[in-house]
Amino acid sequence: MRVVLQEAPFDLGAESAAFARGGRDMGAIVTFTGVVRDFPDRSLEAMEIEHYPGMTEAAMTGIAQEATARFSLGDALVIHRYGRLRPGEMIMMVATAAAHRQDAFDGAAFLMDFLKSRAPFWKREITADGAEWVAARETDEDALARW
């Protein structure tokens, strides 16, 4: 299991390939990549992501450990960026490996849902009209109910 918090961009292809070279007893690998998206009605210039060093890594690691145990994952990877990101840039990557595909899919979905709602990140959207903090969304909280 590897959890990485970084400001710099990551190489999705290299990270995916390295992860896929893991254990030979894994029958499924699932990857997800989160990307900064623009809003047609607001024209996003950038998203700034802030965090508390130490606290954020600990929370991300705890979530990854829970997913690994709960879904019998053979391996997990979480990469999350912080700082100023523009539309189209990758924010995060989740990869899971398991003996069976459903465990890999469920583990990845669990990680994505809990990272979005429980990892201590603060996001601010910057548009031509100014900047505003992103509030928690009820739909993100609702997604946790299935777990």
ABEGO torsion letter per residue (X at the ends): XBBBBBABBBBAAAAAAAAAABBAABABBBBBBBBBBBBAAAGBABBBBBBBBGAAAAAAAAAAAAAAAAAGBABBBBBBBBEBBBBGBBABBBBBBBABAAAAAAAAAAAAAAAAAABBBBBBBBBAAEBBBBBBBAAAAAAAAAX
